[in-house]
């Protein structure tokens, strides 16, 4: 079993930045592909970014490409999402997710076994 705990959410003005963190415990973190997803009120959960277990591969949603960077520190069992140039449409609850997979990256929520509880990001105009 894996426990994931997100942190770093908050309220910022448009154009600002936030760095989300997701700390993992319970299983070898370095064996997990990790992803970030978000869900706005009344909308389905959508993919944001994913990173392979060794950090060598990343993939981003078009909506955040060039503004967000996913990274991980396997020594700290933590994955990060650096978000810059935030827009009001980035407002959502952000979730991290994990799946045992060496080298793979995954953009579909159905691929992931483990989910955090979410952290709220609110961007005001």
N, C-alpha and C positions, 0 to 999 in steps of 0.2 A: 504494500500500500504506500501511497505517496500523499503527503500533505503539502499544499501550496498556499502561501500567504502573500497577497499583494499589499503593497504600500506605495505611497508617493502621490496619490491622487490629491486633487484639491481644486480650487477655483482660481482661474487666471483670466487675464484680459486677452483678447485676440492679439496674436503676434507673440505671445509669451511662450514659455517653455516649461515642460515638466519632465521629470525622469521617474518612471515607474519601476519598482523593483518587485521581484517575486522570489521568495525564499522557499526552497524545497527541503523536505526531510522525509525519511522513511525508506528511501531506495537510492541506489547509486545514481546520483544526478547526472553523471557523465554518460549514462546509457540512455538518457531521455532526449528526444527531440522536443523542443518547446515552442509554444506559440502564444501570441497575444490576439485576443478577440475583443470586440466591444458590442454593446447593445444599448441602443437609445430607446427611450420610451415609445412603445407602440411599434417598434421595429424588430426584425429578426436579428439574432446574433450574427455579426459579420467578422470576417477575417481581417486582421491588421498586419501581422508579420509572423514569420517563423524562422527558427534557426536549428541547424542540425546539432546532434549530440556533441560533436567536436568543435562546433562554432565555425566550421569551414564554409558552410552554405547558408545563405539567407534568402528570403523571398518576401516581397511586400505587396500589399494591396495597392492598386493604382492611386487610390485616394490619399495615401500617405507617403508614397514614394518620393524621396527627396526631402521629406520633412521629418521622417522618423528613422531611428536606427535601433535595431535589436542587437543585443550582445549578451554574452554570458561569461560568468567566472565560475568554472567548475570547481575551483578550490574553495569557493565560498558558497557553492550550491545555490547560486542566484542567477536569474536572468533579468535583463533590464530592457526597458523601452524608453529611449530618449526621444521626446517629442518637441519639435521646434515649430515656429511659425503657426501656432495653434489657431484654429478657426472655430467659430461657434458650432459648426456642423461636426466638430470632433467631440462635442459633449455626449457622454455616454458613461455607462459602467464598463470598466475595462477588466477583463479576465485573463489570467494566464492559464495555460493548459500544458499538459505533458503526456507523452506516449513513449514507451520503450521502443527505440528504433535507432540503430547505429547508422549514421550518415544520411538519413532521410529527412525530408522536410515536407510538411503537410499543411494545407490550407483549409481543409474541410473540418468543421467541428466534430463530425462523426468519427474522425480518426483518433481523437484524443480520449484517453482513459481517465485522466486526472484533471480536476479543475479547482481553481481557487474560488474564494467567496466574492471577489470583485472589489474594485476601488473606483469611486466616483471621480470623474473628470468633468468639470464645468468650465466652459469657455464663454465669456461674455463679450459682446461687441462694443 
